[in-house]
Amino acid sequence: MAAYTITIEDTGESYRCVDYRSVLEGMEALGRRGIPVGCRQGGCGVCKVQVTSGSYSKRVMSRAHVSAEEEAAGCVLACRIKPTSDLRIRVLGQMKKNVCRVVEPAPVQHVHST
């Protein structure tokens, strides 16, 4: 069993993913709310990412969500790939708004005493 570092370029976050888990399963381990997981079988297309560096093994992906041209450019479904090295990914499509959302800090409350 090997574990690799997956870096989300959009946010700068990294997480470890063991080689027997999909990149999506590893992303879920971040514990962030709002990471949509969809069907987990490549049929819904929600977890589309672009691998910008690194290597991975892949399973068949629906052409309804990833064209042959996109796949050649590194666009894949995170539920259908497992890392075989450290990876850098960019989040695409429906998942982007949740993964890349900026959480604003709560405004500072000033207490006035009289």
N, C-alpha and C positions, 0 to 999 in steps of 0.2 A: 504494500500500500504506500503510495506516494501522495504528498500534498503539495499543492501549488498555490501561488499568490495570484489572485485575480484583482486587477485594478480597474475601477470604473473611472475612465478619463473625465467624464462629465462632472464628477464630484470630488475626485482625488481619493475616494475611499478605496481601501483594499480589504480583501478577506481571503481566508484560506479555504481551499476546496480540495478534498481528497479525490483521487483519480476514479473512484467508482461512483461518484455523485455527479449529477449534471451541474452545469454552471448556475442554473436557476436554483437548484436545491442549496447550493453554497450561498447564493445571494439571500435566500430566505433566512439563512442562519445569522445574517446581520441583525435580525430582530427588528427591522424597521417596519412600521405600519405602512400599508398601502402598496406594497409590492404585489402587483397582480400576478397570480400564478396560472390562471386559466385552466386549461384541460390537462397540462403536463405531458401531452402526447403529440404535440406538433400540429394539432388541428385548428387551434384558435388564432395563432399568430401574435398573441399579446406580448410574448417575451422576446421580441426581435431585438437583436444586438448586432453590432459590427465588431468583429475581432480585428484589431489593428496590429497586434503582434502576438506571437506565440503559436503553439500548435495544439490541436485537439482532435479527438476522434468524434465522429458524427454518425447519427442515425438519419434515416430518410425524413425529409421535411416536405410538407405540403407545398406544391408549386402555387397554390392559391395565396400563399403568404410570403414565400421566398422564391423568386425566379432564379433560373440557372445563372443569369448575369449577376444578380445580387449575390448569390452564393459564391460565385467566382471572385467577387469583391470583398468577401469575408462576412457578408450579412447572413446570419443564421438565427435559429431559434434557440435561446439559452437552455430550454428544456431538452434539446436534442443533441447537445454537445457535452463532452467530458474533457477536462484538461489533460494534456500530456506534457505540458510545460507551463511556466508562468504565462498568464494572458493579460493583455490590455484590451478593454472593450469600451465601446460607445453604445449608449442606450438609444434605441430608436422607437418610433411609433407610440403606441398607447402606454407603454410602461414608462416612457421618459418623464411624463408630468409627475408621476409619483416618486420615482427614484431620484430625480434631479430637483425636487421641490426644495426650496430654501425655507427653513424654519426660522421665522423672525423671533428674536428674543422678546419676551414680555416687556411692556413699558415699565419703567421704574416708577413706583408709587412713592410720592413724598408725603410724609406724615407731618402735619403742622400741629404743634401743641400750643395750647393757650394757657 
